[in-house]
Amino acid sequence: MSKSAASMAGVIELLDSPDATIKKFKSSVTDAGKEIKFDEKEKPGISNLLTFIRHFLANQLKILKMNLLVKVMVILNYRLPKL
């Protein structure tokens, strides 16, 4: 989150446990209102959370693509010699 944070409660560290990370996200401050939109000036809190979600999902997609590629390669290596 930020090096200039006044408290560690709002800082997510790489070595935090999954439970600690979830607790920090659940206790994060968002913006007033019910609208969810990305606007760093009007809604900095929700915009920050949306940025984390976007990066998390992008990384998950990369991992899924790599796993799929590995599985395809294993299947091809196993089946091609038998053809």
N, C-alpha and C positions, 0 to 999 in steps of 0.2 A: 504494500500500500504506500507508505511514505517513510522516508528516513527522518522527517521532521515531526513525526507523531509525538504528541505529548505523553501518550500512554501506549503500552504494548498491547492493550486490549484490542486496538484496531489494526494491529500489524500481523499479517499472515506470513509466517516464516516457512521456508522449505522443509524444515525438519519438524514442524508441528504435527501432532498426531491428527488423524482424520477427524476424531471427535472434537479436538480443539479448534480445528479449522471450521467445522460446521457450526460450532458454538459462536465463533467470531462472525461468520456470515449471518447467522440468525439474529445476532444482537447489533448488527450494523445499522447505522442511521440512514434512513432514506428520506425522500422529500415528501412534502405535504401533497395531498390530492390522490386520486385514484388512477390517474393517467400514467401509463408506462411509456415513456418516450426517451430517446437519446437526445439530450440537450444539456451540454456541460455547463452552460451559464444558468439556465432556469432550474435544472434538476441535476445538480452535480452528484448527489448520492446515488440515485438510480442509474445514472450514466456510468458511474464507476463500477457498479455491480454488473451492468450489461457488458461492460468491457471484459470483466473477468469471465463471464459466461461465454462470450464470443471466443476468447482465447482458449478456454477449457475445451469447448466443443471442437474447435479447429484441431487441437492436439489429439483429441479422441478420434477424430476422423482420420488423421494421419496414422494413428496406431492401428485402427481397423483396416485401413488400406494395406498397411505392411503385413498384418496378420493374414489377410486374404491373399496377398501376393505369395507369401511363404507357403500357404496351403496349396495354392495352384501349382507352385513349383514342385512341391512334394508329390502331388498327384501326377504331374507330368513326368517327373523322374521315375516314379514307380511304374507307371503304365506304358510309357513310350517304349522301353526296352522289350516289353511283352508283345508289342504289335508286330 
